[in-house]
């Protein structure tokens, strides 16, 4: 471990940095983590040769320059109510998972890994552990009536460790491709699951007066400003509850107050 230097790290990263930028970037981060662990445990000393800022950023081009940021295809928010009505006509578990994901503005891996133990029915909240969050921090999600209703028709078990959205096999979670495949079956291969987060963001910005920080926290985005992050202690939970209730109303009725009945869900195929 002590013999690993910047030159050796570059020998690993440079051949794939331009061709497989995302993979190379993740690899760099993992090498950095391993070497940090080694330093703390006394296996090496000095600076981390896999560190990006002030080190590899002088040797490798930034990801944005090698591969421009590609935005996930998103549905225009005025189309969301009609899409959700079509989605509710799909009887399988992937449809219920996608509806829940849209209502909570969650990411795919957050939804498919969700268990009964993460749902606090009294608080009407979904407590996602940091291990499944992109930010690495625990995240509380306020659940609208619609989101809670979906949970009443999912999973064949009430056990705490039961997955909320099961796949083909009982006791196993939904595949991370199940919701994307569902979109294809619906004739919407032009969309991605992640893109619905953008739909939510656009709706919040154009149709509501909720502060930007409330919306950003609902999306579990990290606070970029270190000073602001240091002073922000709470998670704006009650304000986010009002935001997510408004989003659920828009999704289910277009903001008209008309609620569409929920169909019972089946396991994904």
C-alpha positions in Angstrom: 0.0 0.0 0.0 2.8 2.4 0.8 4.3 2.0 -2.6 1.3 3.3 -4.5 1.9 6.7 -5.9 0.3 9.1 -8.5 2.2 7.4 -11.3 0.6 4.1 -10.5 -2.8 5.5 -10.1 -2.4 7.2 -13.5 -1.4 3.9 -15.1 -4.8 2.6 -14.0 -7.0 5.5 -14.9 -5.4 7.1 -18.0 -6.2 4.3 -20.5 -9.9 4.4 -19.7 -10.5 8.0 -18.7 -11.7 9.1 -22.2 -13.4 5.9 -23.3 -15.1 5.0 -20.1 -15.2 8.3 -18.2 -18.0 7.5 -15.7 -16.5 4.1 -14.8 -13.0 5.6 -14.5 -14.3 8.4 -12.3 -16.0 5.9 -9.9 -12.9 3.8 -9.9 -10.8 6.8 -8.9 -13.1 7.5 -6.0 -12.9 4.0 -4.8 -9.1 3.9 -5.0 -9.1 7.2 -3.0 -11.3 5.6 -0.4 -9.1 2.5 0.0 -5.9 4.6 0.3 -7.6 6.9 2.8 -8.4 3.8 4.9 -4.8 2.5 4.5 -3.4 5.9 5.8 -5.7 6.0 8.8 -4.7 2.4 9.7 -1.0 3.1 9.4 -0.3 1.2 6.1 0.9 4.4 4.3 1.5 8.1 5.0 1.4 11.4 3.1 -1.1 12.7 0.5 -3.6 10.5 -1.2 -2.3 10.0 -4.8 -5.9 9.3 -6.0 -7.2 12.6 -4.7 -8.8 14.7 -7.5 -8.7 18.3 -6.4 -5.2 19.8 -6.4 -3.8 16.5 -7.7 -5.3 14.5 -10.6 -7.3 17.4 -11.8 -3.9 18.8 -13.1 -3.2 15.5 -15.0 -6.6 14.4 -16.3 -9.3 16.5 -18.1 -12.5 17.1 -16.2 -15.4 14.7 -16.9 -17.5 17.5 -18.3 -14.9 18.2 -20.9 -14.3 14.6 -21.9 -18.0 13.7 -21.9 -20.6 16.5 -21.8 -23.3 16.1 -19.2 -26.2 14.2 -20.6 -29.6 15.1 -19.2 -32.1 12.3 -18.6 -35.1 12.5 -21.0 -38.0 14.0 -19.0 -41.7 14.3 -19.5 -43.0 17.9 -19.6 -44.8 18.4 -16.3 -48.2 19.4 -17.8 -48.3 15.8 -19.3 -47.7 14.2 -15.9 -51.4 13.9 -14.8 -52.4 12.1 -18.0 -49.3 9.8 -17.8 -50.1 8.9 -14.2 -53.7 8.0 -15.2 -52.3 5.7 -17.8 -49.8 4.3 -15.3 -52.6 3.4 -12.9 -54.2 1.2 -15.5 -51.1 -1.0 -15.5 -51.7 -3.8 -13.0 -48.1 -5.0 -12.3 -45.8 -4.2 -9.4 -43.4 -2.2 -11.6 -46.2 0.2 -12.2 -46.9 0.7 -8.5 -43.1 1.2 -8.0 -42.9 3.8 -10.7 -45.9 5.7 -9.4 -44.4 5.7 -5.9 -41.1 6.8 -7.3 -42.6 9.7 -9.1 -44.8 10.8 -6.1 -41.7 10.8 -3.9 -39.3 12.2 -6.4 -37.0 9.3 -5.5 -34.2 7.5 -7.4 -34.6 4.0 -8.7 -32.3 2.3 -6.2 -33.9 4.1 -3.3 -37.3 2.7 -4.3 -36.4 -0.9 -5.2 -34.4 -1.3 -2.0 -37.2 0.0 0.3 -38.4 -2.3 3.1 -41.4 -2.2 5.5 -39.0 -1.2 8.3 -38.3 2.1 6.5 -41.9 3.2 6.6 -43.1 5.1 9.6 -46.9 5.0 9.3 -47.5 7.3 12.3 -45.2 10.0 11.0 -46.2 9.2 7.4 -42.6 9.1 6.3 -40.2 6.9 4.5 -36.8 6.9 6.1 -34.2 6.0 3.4 -30.8 4.9 5.0 -27.7 6.7 3.8 -26.2 3.6 2.4 -28.8 3.8 -0.4 -28.6 7.5 -0.9 -26.4 9.3 -3.4 -25.4 11.8 -0.7 -24.5 9.0 1.7 -26.8 10.6 4.4 -30.1 9.3 5.8 -33.1 11.0 4.1 -36.7 11.3 5.3 -39.4 11.5 2.7 -42.9 12.7 3.6 -45.5 10.4 2.2 -48.7 11.8 0.6 -52.0 9.9 1.0 -51.6 8.5 -2.5 -48.1 7.2 -1.7 -49.3 5.5 1.4 -52.2 4.0 -0.5 -49.8 2.4 -2.9 -48.0 0.7 0.0 -51.2 -0.9 1.1 -51.3 -3.0 -2.1 -47.6 -3.9 -2.4 -45.5 -6.8 -1.0 -46.9 -10.1 0.0 -45.4 -9.9 3.5 -45.8 -7.6 6.5 -42.3 -8.6 7.8 -40.1 -5.6 8.6 -37.4 -6.8 6.2 -39.8 -7.4 3.3 -39.2 -5.4 0.2 -42.1 -3.0 -0.6 -41.8 -3.8 -4.3 -41.1 -7.4 -5.0 -39.7 -8.9 -8.2 -40.6 -12.2 -9.8 -39.5 -14.2 -6.8 -41.0 -13.7 -3.4 -38.6 -12.1 -1.0 -36.5 -10.6 -3.8 -36.6 -6.9 -4.8 -37.8 -5.5 -8.1 -35.1 -5.5 -10.8 -33.4 -2.1 -11.3 -34.5 -2.3 -15.0 -38.2 -3.2 -14.2 -39.5 0.4 -14.3 -37.5 1.2 -17.4 -38.9 -1.8 -19.2 -42.4 -0.8 -18.1 -41.9 2.5 -19.8 -41.0 0.7 -23.0 -44.1 -1.5 -22.7 -46.2 1.7 -22.3 -44.6 3.0 -25.6 -42.6 5.6 -23.7 -39.1 4.4 -24.5 -38.3 8.1 -24.9 -38.4 8.6 -21.1 -36.2 7.5 -18.2 -37.2 6.9 -14.6 -34.7 9.5 -13.4 -36.2 12.1 -15.8 -39.3 12.3 -13.6 -37.2 14.1 -11.0 -36.7 16.8 -13.6 -40.4 16.9 -14.2 -41.0 17.5 -10.5 -38.3 20.2 -10.4 -39.8 22.0 -13.3 -43.3 21.8 -11.8 -42.1 23.1 -8.5 -40.3 26.0 -10.1 -43.1 27.0 -12.5 -46.3 26.2 -10.7 -45.5 26.7 -7.0 -44.0 29.3 -4.6 -42.0 26.8 -2.5 -38.4 28.1 -1.8 -35.6 26.6 -3.9 -34.0 25.1 -0.8 -37.2 23.1 0.0 -37.4 21.7 -3.5 -33.7 20.9 -3.5 -34.0 19.1 -0.2 -37.0 17.1 -1.5 -34.7 15.9 -4.3 -32.0 15.1 -1.7 -29.5 17.3 -3.4 -26.4 18.1 -1.5 -25.9 21.7 -0.4 -23.0 23.0 -2.5 -22.2 26.0 -0.4 -20.2 24.8 2.6 -21.1 27.7 4.8 -24.8 27.2 4.1 -24.5 23.5 4.7 -22.8 24.1 8.1 -25.6 26.3 9.3 -28.5 24.2 8.0 -29.4 21.8 10.8 -33.0 20.8 10.0 -34.4 18.9 7.0 -37.4 21.2 6.3 -39.6 18.2 6.8 -42.9 19.9 7.4 -42.4 22.3 4.5 -41.4 19.4 2.3 -44.6 17.6 3.4 -46.7 20.4 2.0 -44.7 20.4 -1.2 -45.1 16.6 -1.7 -48.8 16.8 -0.9 -49.2 19.5 -3.6 -47.2 17.4 -6.1 -49.3 14.3 -5.4 -52.5 16.3 -5.9 -51.1 17.6 -9.2 -50.1 14.1 -10.3 -53.4 12.5 -9.5 -55.8 15.2 -10.6 -53.9 17.9 -12.3 -54.6 20.1 -9.3 -58.4 19.9 -9.7 -58.9 17.9 -6.6 -60.4 14.9 -8.4 -58.9 11.7 -7.1 -58.6 8.7 -9.4 -59.2 5.3 -7.7 -56.1 3.1 -7.1 -56.0 -0.3 -8.8 -54.6 -3.2 -6.8 -51.0 -4.1 -7.8 -49.6 -7.4 -8.9 -46.0 -8.7 -8.9 -43.8 -7.4 -11.7 -43.2 -9.7 -14.7 
